[in-house]
Amino acid sequence: MKDALPIQSFDTEKFRVTGIITGVRENSALVIDPNGKGYVVREGMMLGSNDGRIKRITSSTVEVEENFRDDNGRVKKRVVKLALTRKK
């Protein structure tokens, strides 16, 4: 993928959610990429290398809907849920 943003150059599962901000109008989340760089994301933004789009941010998860090809080459949608990592 050419001209991909850094936030779109990693598999969705490789991101960690380290904070969620619940707002009056919308929620946002802080996600960290595998290189340790943080991004504030909102619903509707792109995330991950499979044209993932953030569908929902709850108080504990970021839900990303992305496209993938199945074994027959058909494009399917799946939802990847990234859970908020709790500090120990």
C-alpha atoms as one frame of an Amber mdcrd trajectory, in Angstrom:
protein
   0.000   0.000   0.000   1.617   3.254  -1.074   1.489   6.440   0.964   0.081
   4.574   3.963  -0.034   6.511   7.183   2.065   4.979   9.977  -1.181   4.077
  11.745  -2.157   2.000   8.690   1.142   0.137   8.265   0.736  -2.459  11.053
  -1.708  -5.312  11.598  -4.633  -4.149  13.696  -3.908  -6.795  16.349  -0.433
  -5.310  16.919  -1.838  -2.092  18.427  -2.319  -1.736  22.175  -5.074   0.394
  23.680  -3.631   2.240  26.661  -6.359   4.756  27.361  -9.974   5.541  26.542
 -11.487   8.976  26.949 -15.256   8.936  27.203 -16.708  12.193  25.945 -20.135
  13.778  25.839 -20.416  13.520  22.043 -17.893  10.809  21.215 -15.282   8.600
  22.776 -11.635   8.590  21.764  -8.807   6.214  22.556  -5.030   6.237  22.818
  -3.466   3.388  20.851   0.226   2.511  20.718   1.817   0.973  17.613   4.517
  -1.752  17.797   7.226   0.937  17.640   5.854   2.641  20.755   4.322   5.656
  18.987   0.959   6.771  20.340  -2.099   7.986  18.426  -5.390   9.441  19.588
  -8.142   7.842  17.510 -11.880   8.380  17.138 -14.741   6.444  15.584 -14.594
   6.535  11.796 -10.804   6.803  11.588  -8.681   4.273   9.699  -6.514   1.848
  11.693  -4.371  -1.089  10.641  -3.044  -2.453   7.377  -6.305  -4.104   6.211
  -8.286  -0.896   5.540  -9.681  -1.121   9.051 -12.116   1.550  10.180 -12.886
   2.194  13.843 -16.579   1.377  14.262 -17.014   1.809  17.988 -15.105   2.858
  21.075 -16.558   1.636  24.357 -15.255   2.173  27.874 -13.006  -0.887  27.531
 -12.545  -1.746  23.809 -11.847  -0.286  20.395 -13.751  -2.162  17.661 -12.169
  -2.059  14.200 -13.993  -3.403  11.141 -11.617  -4.519   8.435 -11.702  -6.344
   5.120  -9.859  -9.576   4.440  -9.828 -12.169   1.683 -11.035 -15.648   2.541
  -9.556 -18.839   1.082 -11.725 -18.443  -2.032 -10.536 -14.890  -2.656 -13.816
 -13.276  -1.589 -13.581 -10.087   0.422 -15.182 -10.459   3.842 -15.517  -8.121
   6.797 -14.471  -8.917  10.315 -14.426  -6.970  13.556 -11.218  -6.887  15.584
 -11.716  -5.919  19.224  -8.748  -4.308  20.922  -9.151  -4.393  24.704  -7.886
  -1.678  27.000  -4.694  -2.927  28.665  -5.018  -2.659  32.417  -2.062  -1.568
  34.465  -0.977  -4.225  36.938
